[in-house]
Amino acid sequence: MLEFLQFTVMVDLGYALAALLGLFLGLRWLDKRNGRPWAQTMDIIRSDALAAAVYYAARWAGACLVVAAFLSR
């Protein structure tokens, strides 16, 4: 029984890693399609505290939702 539990935990961690990797690659792809340099966008976001807070909160929430979607199978 313990082996089965260890296996399912490892599979779930693999799904979580795949979800985060897919999220990262998807965001990089969208950044390239945007045509604006990422450094310029981050300068704009960091210049305003509210914009930075919203950006980082949305980024974490999005990552959590993607992982949850993969793990809910």
Order of alpha helices (4+ residues) and beta strands (2+ residues): alpha-alpha-alpha
